[in-house]
Amino acid sequence: MEDFNLIVKELIGKDIEKVSLPPELVTEFEKTAERYIQNGNFLDAIKVYALTNNKDKLIATSNLSLKEEKPYDAFQGFCYAKDPENLNKIGFVMLKVPDVETALKAFSRAGNQEMIDFITKNF
């Protein structure tokens, strides 16, 4: 099996949403992402799952990041997954950090107008 680490590292340094990954490489890229997770490198794994458009793995890895107290990695993953429920969850986590700016971004991407209004009025 060929190691895709160098290729992956090059691609995740680019604007991920503009990269088009050939379908035949998805499995190998996701194996590389699993190795990243095993090494605690959640952010790179998240970026790989964003490249492969694997929303389930994005959410799972983001939740693992959150469990391992890496909320900024989780925020990135939930953003790539475009998952309103978890973006709301990470928004509240960011308020506890406290990182109001990132919380506002999370709530904005989740479409939570009530929290957007609350933050803009109170912070």
Backbone as XML, in Angstrom:
<?xml version="1.0"?>
<chain id="A" units="angstrom">
  <residue number="1" name="MET">
    <atom name="N" x="0.844" y="-1.190" z="0.000"/>
    <atom name="CA" x="0.000" y="0.000" z="0.000"/>
    <atom name="C" x="0.881" y="1.241" z="0.000"/>
  </residue>
  <residue number="2" name="GLU">
    <atom name="N" x="0.557" y="2.138" z="-0.852"/>
    <atom name="CA" x="1.306" y="3.379" z="-0.978"/>
    <atom name="C" x="0.900" y="4.343" z="0.133"/>
  </residue>
  <residue number="3" name="ASP">
    <atom name="N" x="1.876" y="5.079" z="0.649"/>
    <atom name="CA" x="1.592" y="6.061" z="1.699"/>
    <atom name="C" x="1.231" y="7.383" z="1.040"/>
  </residue>
  <residue number="4" name="PHE">
    <atom name="N" x="0.039" y="7.855" z="1.321"/>
    <atom name="CA" x="-0.464" y="9.072" z="0.713"/>
    <atom name="C" x="-0.209" y="10.304" z="1.576"/>
  </residue>
  <residue number="5" name="ASN">
    <atom name="N" x="0.552" y="10.148" z="2.642"/>
    <atom name="CA" x="0.762" y="11.238" z="3.586"/>
    <atom name="C" x="1.289" y="12.510" z="2.921"/>
  </residue>
  <residue number="6" name="LEU">
    <atom name="N" x="2.288" y="12.381" z="2.063"/>
    <atom name="CA" x="2.866" y="13.581" z="1.435"/>
    <atom name="C" x="1.870" y="14.275" z="0.511"/>
  </residue>
  <residue number="7" name="ILE">
    <atom name="N" x="1.106" y="13.489" z="-0.226"/>
    <atom name="CA" x="0.100" y="14.067" z="-1.119"/>
    <atom name="C" x="-0.989" y="14.749" z="-0.288"/>
  </residue>
  <residue number="8" name="VAL">
    <atom name="N" x="-1.426" y="14.063" z="0.753"/>
    <atom name="CA" x="-2.465" y="14.610" z="1.618"/>
    <atom name="C" x="-2.006" y="15.915" z="2.239"/>
  </residue>
  <residue number="9" name="LYS">
    <atom name="N" x="-0.787" y="15.940" z="2.774"/>
    <atom name="CA" x="-0.259" y="17.151" z="3.411"/>
    <atom name="C" x="-0.252" y="18.322" z="2.424"/>
  </residue>
  <residue number="10" name="GLU">
    <atom name="N" x="0.083" y="18.052" z="1.192"/>
    <atom name="CA" x="0.090" y="19.105" z="0.173"/>
    <atom name="C" x="-1.326" y="19.617" z="-0.095"/>
  </residue>
  <residue number="11" name="LEU">
    <atom name="N" x="-2.269" y="18.710" z="-0.214"/>
    <atom name="CA" x="-3.639" y="19.104" z="-0.538"/>
    <atom name="C" x="-4.339" y="19.819" z="0.607"/>
  </residue>
  <residue number="12" name="ILE">
    <atom name="N" x="-4.103" y="19.387" z="1.856"/>
    <atom name="CA" x="-4.803" y="20.027" z="2.968"/>
    <atom name="C" x="-4.251" y="21.409" z="3.277"/>
  </residue>
  <residue number="13" name="GLY">
    <atom name="N" x="-3.137" y="21.737" z="2.666"/>
    <atom name="CA" x="-2.603" y="23.086" z="2.794"/>
    <atom name="C" x="-3.262" y="24.062" z="1.836"/>
  </residue>
  <residue number="14" name="LYS">
    <atom name="N" x="-4.077" y="23.555" z="0.945"/>
    <atom name="CA" x="-4.766" y="24.383" z="-0.048"/>
    <atom name="C" x="-6.186" y="24.681" z="0.429"/>
  </residue>
  <residue number="15" name="ASP">
    <atom name="N" x="-6.928" y="25.433" z="-0.366"/>
    <atom name="CA" x="-8.334" y="25.696" z="-0.077"/>
    <atom name="C" x="-9.098" y="24.405" z="-0.352"/>
  </residue>
  <residue number="16" name="ILE">
    <atom name="N" x="-9.405" y="23.680" z="0.701"/>
    <atom name="CA" x="-9.978" y="22.345" z="0.600"/>
    <atom name="C" x="-11.262" y="22.314" z="-0.221"/>
  </residue>
  <residue number="17" name="GLU">
    <atom name="N" x="-12.073" y="23.309" z="-0.084"/>
    <atom name="CA" x="-13.358" y="23.308" z="-0.779"/>
    <atom name="C" x="-13.215" y="23.460" z="-2.289"/>
  </residue>
  <residue number="18" name="LYS">
    <atom name="N" x="-12.020" y="23.801" z="-2.752"/>
    <atom name="CA" x="-11.790" y="23.944" z="-4.186"/>
    <atom name="C" x="-11.041" y="22.757" z="-4.779"/>
  </residue>
  <residue number="19" name="VAL">
    <atom name="N" x="-10.645" y="21.799" z="-3.938"/>
    <atom name="CA" x="-9.902" y="20.630" z="-4.402"/>
    <atom name="C" x="-10.893" y="19.554" z="-4.822"/>
  </residue>
  <residue number="20" name="SER">
    <atom name="N" x="-10.678" y="19.003" z="-6.001"/>
    <atom name="CA" x="-11.515" y="17.915" z="-6.495"/>
    <atom name="C" x="-10.697" y="16.632" z="-6.441"/>
  </residue>
  <residue number="21" name="LEU">
    <atom name="N" x="-11.104" y="15.728" z="-5.579"/>
    <atom name="CA" x="-10.378" y="14.485" z="-5.358"/>
    <atom name="C" x="-10.947" y="13.382" z="-6.253"/>
  </residue>
  <residue number="22" name="PRO">
    <atom name="N" x="-10.083" y="12.690" z="-6.997"/>
    <atom name="CA" x="-10.579" y="11.566" z="-7.806"/>
    <atom name="C" x="-11.189" y="10.483" z="-6.908"/>
  </residue>
  <residue number="23" name="PRO">
    <atom name="N" x="-12.340" y="9.957" z="-7.254"/>
    <atom name="CA" x="-13.035" y="8.971" z="-6.411"/>
    <atom name="C" x="-12.191" y="7.747" z="-6.059"/>
  </residue>
  <residue number="24" name="GLU">
    <atom name="N" x="-11.307" y="7.346" z="-6.948"/>
    <atom name="CA" x="-10.502" y="6.148" z="-6.693"/>
    <atom name="C" x="-9.461" y="6.352" z="-5.588"/>
  </residue>
  <residue number="25" name="LEU">
    <atom name="N" x="-9.240" y="7.599" z="-5.173"/>
    <atom name="CA" x="-8.275" y="7.869" z="-4.106"/>
    <atom name="C" x="-8.917" y="8.037" z="-2.728"/>
  </residue>
  <residue number="26" name="VAL">
    <atom name="N" x="-10.217" y="8.081" z="-2.674"/>
    <atom name="CA" x="-10.923" y="8.354" z="-1.418"/>
    <atom name="C" x="-10.529" y="7.354" z="-0.333"/>
  </residue>
  <residue number="27" name="THR">
    <atom name="N" x="-10.548" y="6.063" z="-0.638"/>
    <atom name="CA" x="-10.241" y="5.039" z="0.363"/>
    <atom name="C" x="-8.844" y="5.219" z="0.931"/>
  </residue>
  <residue number="28" name="GLU">
    <atom name="N" x="-7.885" y="5.470" z="0.073"/>
    <atom name="CA" x="-6.502" y="5.640" z="0.550"/>
    <atom name="C" x="-6.350" y="6.907" z="1.388"/>
  </residue>
  <residue number="29" name="PHE">
    <atom name="N" x="-7.014" y="7.961" z="0.981"/>
    <atom name="CA" x="-6.951" y="9.200" z="1.762"/>
    <atom name="C" x="-7.577" y="8.996" z="3.137"/>
  </residue>
  <residue number="30" name="GLU">
    <atom name="N" x="-8.677" y="8.268" z="3.177"/>
    <atom name="CA" x="-9.334" y="8.050" z="4.465"/>
    <atom name="C" x="-8.510" y="7.134" z="5.375"/>
  </residue>
  <residue number="31" name="LYS">
    <atom name="N" x="-7.745" y="6.220" z="4.804"/>
    <atom name="CA" x="-6.815" y="5.419" z="5.610"/>
    <atom name="C" x="-5.749" y="6.316" z="6.231"/>
  </residue>
  <residue number="32" name="THR">
    <atom name="N" x="-5.303" y="7.290" z="5.474"/>
    <atom name="CA" x="-4.332" y="8.254" z="5.988"/>
    <atom name="C" x="-4.961" y="9.064" z="7.113"/>
  </residue>
  <residue number="33" name="ALA">
    <atom name="N" x="-6.212" y="9.457" z="6.956"/>
    <atom name="CA" x="-6.914" y="10.205" z="8.002"/>
    <atom name="C" x="-7.010" y="9.380" z="9.282"/>
  </residue>
  <residue number="34" name="GLU">
    <atom name="N" x="-7.264" y="8.087" z="9.159"/>
    <atom name="CA" x="-7.332" y="7.216" z="10.340"/>
    <atom name="C" x="-5.991" y="7.185" z="11.075"/>
  </residue>
  <residue number="35" name="ARG">
    <atom name="N" x="-4.904" y="7.183" z="10.327"/>
    <atom name="CA" x="-3.567" y="7.233" z="10.965"/>
    <atom name="C" x="-3.385" y="8.567" z="11.687"/>
  </residue>
  <residue number="36" name="TYR">
    <atom name="N" x="-3.862" y="9.641" z="11.100"/>
    <atom name="CA" x="-3.778" y="10.943" z="11.768"/>
    <atom name="C" x="-4.533" y="10.907" z="13.095"/>
  </residue>
  <residue number="37" name="ILE">
    <atom name="N" x="-5.714" y="10.316" z="13.092"/>
    <atom name="CA" x="-6.510" y="10.230" z="14.317"/>
    <atom name="C" x="-5.771" y="9.417" z="15.373"/>
  </residue>
  <residue number="38" name="GLN">
    <atom name="N" x="-5.199" y="8.305" z="14.970"/>
    <atom name="CA" x="-4.445" y="7.468" z="15.912"/>
    <atom name="C" x="-3.298" y="8.236" z="16.552"/>
  </residue>
  <residue number="39" name="ASN">
    <atom name="N" x="-2.745" y="9.189" z="15.810"/>
    <atom name="CA" x="-1.632" y="10.000" z="16.315"/>
    <atom name="C" x="-2.109" y="11.269" z="17.016"/>
  </residue>
  <residue number="40" name="GLY">
    <atom name="N" x="-3.419" y="11.444" z="17.140"/>
    <atom name="CA" x="-3.963" y="12.620" z="17.801"/>
    <atom name="C" x="-3.974" y="13.873" z="16.946"/>
  </residue>
  <residue number="41" name="ASN">
    <atom name="N" x="-3.754" y="13.711" z="15.658"/>
    <atom name="CA" x="-3.735" y="14.837" z="14.724"/>
    <atom name="C" x="-5.131" y="14.985" z="14.101"/>
  </residue>
  <residue number="42" name="PHE">
    <atom name="N" x="-6.061" y="15.466" z="14.936"/>
    <atom name="CA" x="-7.459" y="15.531" z="14.522"/>
    <atom name="C" x="-7.696" y="16.545" z="13.414"/>
  </residue>
  <residue number="43" name="LEU">
    <atom name="N" x="-7.015" y="17.673" z="13.463"/>
    <atom name="CA" x="-7.267" y="18.709" z="12.465"/>
    <atom name="C" x="-6.922" y="18.232" z="11.057"/>
  </residue>
  <residue number="44" name="ASP">
    <atom name="N" x="-5.791" y="17.566" z="10.892"/>
    <atom name="CA" x="-5.452" y="17.056" z="9.560"/>
    <atom name="C" x="-6.427" y="15.974" z="9.122"/>
  </residue>
  <residue number="45" name="ALA">
    <atom name="N" x="-6.864" y="15.130" z="10.055"/>
    <atom name="CA" x="-7.866" y="14.113" z="9.711"/>
    <atom name="C" x="-9.159" y="14.785" z="9.254"/>
  </residue>
  <residue number="46" name="ILE">
    <atom name="N" x="-9.553" y="15.819" z="9.961"/>
    <atom name="CA" x="-10.759" y="16.568" z="9.590"/>
    <atom name="C" x="-10.625" y="17.139" z="8.184"/>
  </residue>
  <residue number="47" name="LYS">
    <atom name="N" x="-9.473" y="17.686" z="7.884"/>
    <atom name="CA" x="-9.256" y="18.253" z="6.550"/>
    <atom name="C" x="-9.323" y="17.177" z="5.467"/>
  </residue>
  <residue number="48" name="VAL">
    <atom name="N" x="-8.808" y="15.986" z="5.772"/>
    <atom name="CA" x="-8.883" y="14.887" z="4.799"/>
    <atom name="C" x="-10.337" y="14.490" z="4.578"/>
  </residue>
  <residue number="49" name="TYR">
    <atom name="N" x="-11.100" y="14.374" z="5.658"/>
    <atom name="CA" x="-12.515" y="14.014" z="5.501"/>
    <atom name="C" x="-13.291" y="15.107" z="4.766"/>
  </residue>
  <residue number="50" name="ALA">
    <atom name="N" x="-12.858" y="16.338" z="4.895"/>
    <atom name="CA" x="-13.467" y="17.413" z="4.110"/>
    <atom name="C" x="-13.147" y="17.210" z="2.627"/>
  </residue>
  <residue number="51" name="LEU">
    <atom name="N" x="-11.923" y="16.789" z="2.341"/>
    <atom name="CA" x="-11.540" y="16.511" z="0.949"/>
    <atom name="C" x="-12.354" y="15.362" z="0.362"/>
  </residue>
  <residue number="52" name="THR">
    <atom name="N" x="-12.611" y="14.347" z="1.190"/>
    <atom name="CA" x="-13.328" y="13.175" z="0.688"/>
    <atom name="C" x="-14.844" y="13.319" z="0.819"/>
  </residue>
  <residue number="53" name="ASN">
    <atom name="N" x="-15.281" y="14.452" z="1.334"/>
    <atom name="CA" x="-16.715" y="14.740" z="1.507"/>
    <atom name="C" x="-17.424" y="13.691" z="2.370"/>
  </residue>
  <residue number="54" name="ASN">
    <atom name="N" x="-16.734" y="13.251" z="3.418"/>
    <atom name="CA" x="-17.307" y="12.246" z="4.313"/>
    <atom name="C" x="-17.861" y="12.948" z="5.556"/>
  </residue>
  <residue number="55" name="LYS">
    <atom name="N" x="-19.113" y="13.361" z="5.470"/>
    <atom name="CA" x="-19.741" y="14.131" z="6.549"/>
    <atom name="C" x="-19.810" y="13.340" z="7.856"/>
  </residue>
  <residue number="56" name="ASP">
    <atom name="N" x="-20.109" y="12.057" z="7.770"/>
    <atom name="CA" x="-20.191" y="11.240" z="8.991"/>
    <atom name="C" x="-18.847" y="11.201" z="9.723"/>
  </residue>
  <residue number="57" name="LYS">
    <atom name="N" x="-17.779" y="11.003" z="8.974"/>
    <atom name="CA" x="-16.448" y="10.967" z="9.587"/>
    <atom name="C" x="-16.038" y="12.353" z="10.092"/>
  </residue>
  <residue number="58" name="LEU">
    <atom name="N" x="-16.446" y="13.393" z="9.385"/>
    <atom name="CA" x="-16.175" y="14.754" z="9.845"/>
    <atom name="C" x="-16.799" y="14.986" z="11.220"/>
  </residue>
  <residue number="59" name="ILE">
    <atom name="N" x="-18.048" y="14.608" z="11.348"/>
    <atom name="CA" x="-18.750" y="14.814" z="12.613"/>
    <atom name="C" x="-18.160" y="13.939" z="13.715"/>
  </residue>
  <residue number="60" name="ALA">
    <atom name="N" x="-17.878" y="12.679" z="13.400"/>
    <atom name="CA" x="-17.309" y="11.776" z="14.404"/>
    <atom name="C" x="-15.946" y="12.260" z="14.880"/>
  </residue>
  <residue number="61" name="THR">
    <atom name="N" x="-15.101" y="12.687" z="13.949"/>
    <atom name="CA" x="-13.767" y="13.164" z="14.314"/>
    <atom name="C" x="-13.854" y="14.480" z="15.076"/>
  </residue>
  <residue number="62" name="SER">
    <atom name="N" x="-14.794" y="15.313" z="14.709"/>
    <atom name="CA" x="-14.987" y="16.579" z="15.419"/>
    <atom name="C" x="-15.454" y="16.331" z="16.853"/>
  </residue>
  <residue number="63" name="ASN">
    <atom name="N" x="-16.356" y="15.382" z="17.021"/>
    <atom name="CA" x="-16.803" y="15.040" z="18.379"/>
    <atom name="C" x="-15.660" y="14.448" z="19.203"/>
  </residue>
  <residue number="64" name="LEU">
    <atom name="N" x="-14.821" y="13.649" z="18.562"/>
    <atom name="CA" x="-13.642" y="13.109" z="19.245"/>
    <atom name="C" x="-12.700" y="14.244" z="19.643"/>
  </residue>
  <residue number="65" name="SER">
    <atom name="N" x="-12.523" y="15.212" z="18.758"/>
    <atom name="CA" x="-11.690" y="16.379" z="19.055"/>
    <atom name="C" x="-12.224" y="17.118" z="20.272"/>
  </residue>
  <residue number="66" name="LEU">
    <atom name="N" x="-13.514" y="17.265" z="20.319"/>
    <atom name="CA" x="-14.161" y="17.944" z="21.440"/>
    <atom name="C" x="-13.934" y="17.171" z="22.735"/>
  </residue>
  <residue number="67" name="LYS">
    <atom name="N" x="-14.072" y="15.870" z="22.661"/>
    <atom name="CA" x="-13.839" y="15.009" z="23.827"/>
    <atom name="C" x="-12.392" y="15.112" z="24.316"/>
  </residue>
  <residue number="68" name="GLU">
    <atom name="N" x="-11.474" y="15.285" z="23.376"/>
    <atom name="CA" x="-10.048" y="15.398" z="23.705"/>
    <atom name="C" x="-9.634" y="16.847" z="24.003"/>
  </residue>
  <residue number="69" name="GLU">
    <atom name="N" x="-10.638" y="17.705" z="24.203"/>
    <atom name="CA" x="-10.438" y="19.108" z="24.560"/>
    <atom name="C" x="-9.664" y="19.898" z="23.501"/>
  </residue>
  <residue number="70" name="LYS">
    <atom name="N" x="-10.047" y="19.663" z="22.260"/>
    <atom name="CA" x="-9.515" y="20.417" z="21.123"/>
    <atom name="C" x="-10.692" y="21.081" z="20.402"/>
  </residue>
  <residue number="71" name="PRO">
    <atom name="N" x="-11.293" y="22.096" z="21.054"/>
    <atom name="CA" x="-12.511" y="22.680" z="20.491"/>
    <atom name="C" x="-12.310" y="23.386" z="19.155"/>
  </residue>
  <residue number="72" name="TYR">
    <atom name="N" x="-11.120" y="23.907" z="18.900"/>
    <atom name="CA" x="-10.902" y="24.607" z="17.629"/>
    <atom name="C" x="-10.865" y="23.617" z="16.470"/>
  </residue>
  <residue number="73" name="ASP">
    <atom name="N" x="-10.316" y="22.427" z="16.713"/>
    <atom name="CA" x="-10.358" y="21.378" z="15.690"/>
    <atom name="C" x="-11.810" y="20.978" z="15.428"/>
  </residue>
  <residue number="74" name="ALA">
    <atom name="N" x="-12.575" y="20.813" z="16.516"/>
    <atom name="CA" x="-13.988" y="20.443" z="16.386"/>
    <atom name="C" x="-14.752" y="21.506" z="15.599"/>
  </residue>
  <residue number="75" name="PHE">
    <atom name="N" x="-14.484" y="22.765" z="15.897"/>
    <atom name="CA" x="-15.145" y="23.860" z="15.175"/>
    <atom name="C" x="-14.892" y="23.736" z="13.672"/>
  </residue>
  <residue number="76" name="GLN">
    <atom name="N" x="-13.647" y="23.493" z="13.291"/>
    <atom name="CA" x="-13.323" y="23.351" z="11.865"/>
    <atom name="C" x="-14.108" y="22.205" z="11.235"/>
  </residue>
  <residue number="77" name="GLY">
    <atom name="N" x="-14.141" y="21.085" z="11.937"/>
    <atom name="CA" x="-14.843" y="19.925" z="11.393"/>
    <atom name="C" x="-16.330" y="20.160" z="11.218"/>
  </residue>
  <residue number="78" name="PHE">
    <atom name="N" x="-16.946" y="20.768" z="12.225"/>
    <atom name="CA" x="-18.377" y="21.043" z="12.122"/>
    <atom name="C" x="-18.667" y="22.060" z="11.017"/>
  </residue>
  <residue number="79" name="CYS">
    <atom name="N" x="-17.737" y="22.982" z="10.806"/>
    <atom name="CA" x="-17.897" y="23.942" z="9.699"/>
    <atom name="C" x="-17.841" y="23.229" z="8.357"/>
  </residue>
  <residue number="80" name="TYR">
    <atom name="N" x="-16.841" y="22.362" z="8.185"/>
    <atom name="CA" x="-16.753" y="21.612" z="6.923"/>
    <atom name="C" x="-17.981" y="20.730" z="6.718"/>
  </residue>
  <residue number="81" name="ALA">
    <atom name="N" x="-18.522" y="20.168" z="7.800"/>
    <atom name="CA" x="-19.687" y="19.287" z="7.701"/>
    <atom name="C" x="-20.979" y="20.078" z="7.482"/>
  </residue>
  <residue number="82" name="LYS">
    <atom name="N" x="-20.914" y="21.384" z="7.747"/>
    <atom name="CA" x="-22.105" y="22.245" z="7.631"/>
    <atom name="C" x="-23.254" y="21.654" z="8.464"/>
  </residue>
  <residue number="83" name="ASP">
    <atom name="N" x="-22.920" y="21.357" z="9.712"/>
    <atom name="CA" x="-23.838" y="20.673" z="10.627"/>
    <atom name="C" x="-24.359" y="21.657" z="11.673"/>
  </residue>
  <residue number="84" name="PRO">
    <atom name="N" x="-25.572" y="22.220" z="11.459"/>
    <atom name="CA" x="-26.095" y="23.252" z="12.359"/>
    <atom name="C" x="-26.184" y="22.824" z="13.824"/>
  </residue>
  <residue number="85" name="GLU">
    <atom name="N" x="-26.622" y="21.610" z="14.067"/>
    <atom name="CA" x="-26.772" y="21.146" z="15.449"/>
    <atom name="C" x="-25.438" y="21.180" z="16.197"/>
  </residue>
  <residue number="86" name="ASN">
    <atom name="N" x="-24.406" y="20.641" z="15.570"/>
    <atom name="CA" x="-23.100" y="20.618" z="16.227"/>
    <atom name="C" x="-22.412" y="21.980" z="16.199"/>
  </residue>
  <residue number="87" name="LEU">
    <atom name="N" x="-22.715" y="22.802" z="15.213"/>
    <atom name="CA" x="-22.186" y="24.162" z="15.223"/>
    <atom name="C" x="-22.763" y="24.939" z="16.404"/>
  </residue>
  <residue number="88" name="ASN">
    <atom name="N" x="-24.027" y="24.721" z="16.710"/>
    <atom name="CA" x="-24.615" y="25.335" z="17.905"/>
    <atom name="C" x="-23.905" y="24.840" z="19.155"/>
  </residue>
  <residue number="89" name="LYS">
    <atom name="N" x="-23.676" y="23.524" z="19.220"/>
    <atom name="CA" x="-23.010" y="22.933" z="20.378"/>
    <atom name="C" x="-21.616" y="23.537" z="20.572"/>
  </residue>
  <residue number="90" name="ILE">
    <atom name="N" x="-20.861" y="23.645" z="19.486"/>
    <atom name="CA" x="-19.498" y="24.188" z="19.606"/>
    <atom name="C" x="-19.550" y="25.682" z="19.901"/>
  </residue>
  <residue number="91" name="GLY">
    <atom name="N" x="-20.597" y="26.354" z="19.470"/>
    <atom name="CA" x="-20.766" y="27.769" z="19.808"/>
    <atom name="C" x="-20.838" y="27.974" z="21.314"/>
  </residue>
  <residue number="92" name="PHE">
    <atom name="N" x="-21.611" y="27.140" z="21.989"/>
    <atom name="CA" x="-21.710" y="27.234" z="23.448"/>
    <atom name="C" x="-20.394" y="26.855" z="24.122"/>
  </residue>
  <residue number="93" name="VAL">
    <atom name="N" x="-19.699" y="25.881" z="23.562"/>
    <atom name="CA" x="-18.379" y="25.515" z="24.096"/>
    <atom name="C" x="-17.434" y="26.708" z="23.986"/>
  </residue>
  <residue number="94" name="MET">
    <atom name="N" x="-17.463" y="27.373" z="22.844"/>
    <atom name="CA" x="-16.574" y="28.517" z="22.633"/>
    <atom name="C" x="-16.901" y="29.677" z="23.568"/>
  </residue>
  <residue number="95" name="LEU">
    <atom name="N" x="-18.151" y="29.821" z="23.930"/>
    <atom name="CA" x="-18.493" y="30.860" z="24.908"/>
    <atom name="C" x="-17.862" y="30.561" z="26.266"/>
  </residue>
  <residue number="96" name="LYS">
    <atom name="N" x="-17.704" y="29.284" z="26.588"/>
    <atom name="CA" x="-17.094" y="28.887" z="27.855"/>
    <atom name="C" x="-15.577" y="29.010" z="27.840"/>
  </residue>
  <residue number="97" name="VAL">
    <atom name="N" x="-14.967" y="29.014" z="26.651"/>
    <atom name="CA" x="-13.497" y="29.031" z="26.532"/>
    <atom name="C" x="-12.856" y="30.237" z="27.232"/>
  </residue>
  <residue number="98" name="PRO">
    <atom name="N" x="-13.182" y="31.453" z="27.167"/>
    <atom name="CA" x="-14.167" y="32.122" z="26.321"/>
    <atom name="C" x="-13.548" y="32.647" z="25.027"/>
  </residue>
  <residue number="99" name="ASP">
    <atom name="N" x="-14.234" y="32.384" z="23.931"/>
    <atom name="CA" x="-13.858" y="32.913" z="22.629"/>
    <atom name="C" x="-15.150" y="33.339" z="21.926"/>
  </residue>
  <residue number="100" name="VAL">
    <atom name="N" x="-15.543" y="34.558" z="22.206"/>
    <atom name="CA" x="-16.816" y="35.078" z="21.704"/>
    <atom name="C" x="-16.809" y="35.171" z="20.178"/>
  </residue>
  <residue number="101" name="GLU">
    <atom name="N" x="-15.681" y="35.532" z="19.601"/>
    <atom name="CA" x="-15.599" y="35.685" z="18.145"/>
    <atom name="C" x="-15.869" y="34.355" z="17.429"/>
  </residue>
  <residue number="102" name="THR">
    <atom name="N" x="-15.237" y="33.283" z="17.905"/>
    <atom name="CA" x="-15.448" y="31.973" z="17.289"/>
    <atom name="C" x="-16.854" y="31.463" z="17.587"/>
  </residue>
  <residue number="103" name="ALA">
    <atom name="N" x="-17.364" y="31.750" z="18.780"/>
    <atom name="CA" x="-18.741" y="31.370" z="19.110"/>
    <atom name="C" x="-19.706" y="32.036" z="18.140"/>
  </residue>
  <residue number="104" name="LEU">
    <atom name="N" x="-19.490" y="33.308" z="17.875"/>
    <atom name="CA" x="-20.354" y="34.033" z="16.945"/>
    <atom name="C" x="-20.294" y="33.415" z="15.545"/>
  </residue>
  <residue number="105" name="LYS">
    <atom name="N" x="-19.098" y="33.042" z="15.109"/>
    <atom name="CA" x="-18.961" y="32.380" z="13.806"/>
    <atom name="C" x="-19.750" y="31.074" z="13.781"/>
  </residue>
  <residue number="106" name="ALA">
    <atom name="N" x="-19.644" y="30.304" z="14.860"/>
    <atom name="CA" x="-20.358" y="29.021" z="14.925"/>
    <atom name="C" x="-21.870" y="29.240" z="14.875"/>
  </residue>
  <residue number="107" name="PHE">
    <atom name="N" x="-22.361" y="30.165" z="15.684"/>
    <atom name="CA" x="-23.795" y="30.430" z="15.691"/>
    <atom name="C" x="-24.266" y="30.999" z="14.349"/>
  </residue>
  <residue number="108" name="SER">
    <atom name="N" x="-23.435" y="31.809" z="13.731"/>
    <atom name="CA" x="-23.791" y="32.358" z="12.409"/>
    <atom name="C" x="-23.912" y="31.253" z="11.369"/>
  </residue>
  <residue number="109" name="ARG">
    <atom name="N" x="-22.954" y="30.344" z="11.364"/>
    <atom name="CA" x="-22.992" y="29.241" z="10.395"/>
    <atom name="C" x="-24.139" y="28.283" z="10.684"/>
  </residue>
  <residue number="110" name="ALA">
    <atom name="N" x="-24.550" y="28.224" z="11.949"/>
    <atom name="CA" x="-25.680" y="27.372" z="12.327"/>
    <atom name="C" x="-27.018" y="28.045" z="12.050"/>
  </residue>
  <residue number="111" name="GLY">
    <atom name="N" x="-26.982" y="29.357" z="11.797"/>
    <atom name="CA" x="-28.215" y="30.096" z="11.566"/>
    <atom name="C" x="-29.002" y="30.353" z="12.836"/>
  </residue>
  <residue number="112" name="ASN">
    <atom name="N" x="-28.309" y="30.406" z="13.973"/>
    <atom name="CA" x="-28.964" y="30.612" z="15.269"/>
    <atom name="C" x="-29.063" y="32.122" z="15.544"/>
  </residue>
  <residue number="113" name="GLN">
    <atom name="N" x="-30.108" y="32.722" z="15.015"/>
    <atom name="CA" x="-30.273" y="34.178" z="15.113"/>
    <atom name="C" x="-30.403" y="34.653" z="16.552"/>
  </residue>
  <residue number="114" name="GLU">
    <atom name="N" x="-31.031" y="33.868" z="17.396"/>
    <atom name="CA" x="-31.203" y="34.244" z="18.797"/>
    <atom name="C" x="-29.838" y="34.440" z="19.485"/>
  </residue>
  <residue number="115" name="MET">
    <atom name="N" x="-28.920" y="33.512" z="19.257"/>
    <atom name="CA" x="-27.588" y="33.625" z="19.880"/>
    <atom name="C" x="-26.753" y="34.720" z="19.203"/>
  </residue>
  <residue number="116" name="ILE">
    <atom name="N" x="-26.919" y="34.894" z="17.914"/>
    <atom name="CA" x="-26.217" y="35.976" z="17.206"/>
    <atom name="C" x="-26.632" y="37.311" z="17.814"/>
  </residue>
  <residue number="117" name="ASP">
    <atom name="N" x="-27.943" y="37.508" z="17.991"/>
    <atom name="CA" x="-28.446" y="38.750" z="18.591"/>
    <atom name="C" x="-27.944" y="38.923" z="20.016"/>
  </residue>
  <residue number="118" name="PHE">
    <atom name="N" x="-27.956" y="37.841" z="20.788"/>
    <atom name="CA" x="-27.489" y="37.892" z="22.175"/>
    <atom name="C" x="-26.031" y="38.338" z="22.242"/>
  </residue>
  <residue number="119" name="ILE">
    <atom name="N" x="-25.187" y="37.737" z="21.419"/>
    <atom name="CA" x="-23.751" y="38.050" z="21.438"/>
    <atom name="C" x="-23.512" y="39.483" z="20.978"/>
  </residue>
  <residue number="120" name="THR">
    <atom name="N" x="-24.155" y="39.876" z="19.893"/>
    <atom name="CA" x="-23.914" y="41.227" z="19.379"/>
    <atom name="C" x="-24.404" y="42.305" z="20.338"/>
  </residue>
  <residue number="121" name="LYS">
    <atom name="N" x="-25.436" y="42.012" z="21.118"/>
    <atom name="CA" x="-25.953" y="42.988" z="22.091"/>
    <atom name="C" x="-25.140" y="43.019" z="23.382"/>
  </residue>
  <residue number="122" name="ASN">
    <atom name="N" x="-24.552" y="41.902" z="23.764"/>
    <atom name="CA" x="-23.930" y="41.804" z="25.079"/>
    <atom name="C" x="-22.411" y="41.768" z="25.089"/>
  </residue>
  <residue number="123" name="PHE">
    <atom name="N" x="-21.785" y="41.637" z="23.937"/>
    <atom name="CA" x="-20.311" y="41.535" z="23.938"/>
    <atom name="C" x="-19.693" y="42.574" z="23.050"/>
  </residue>
</chain>
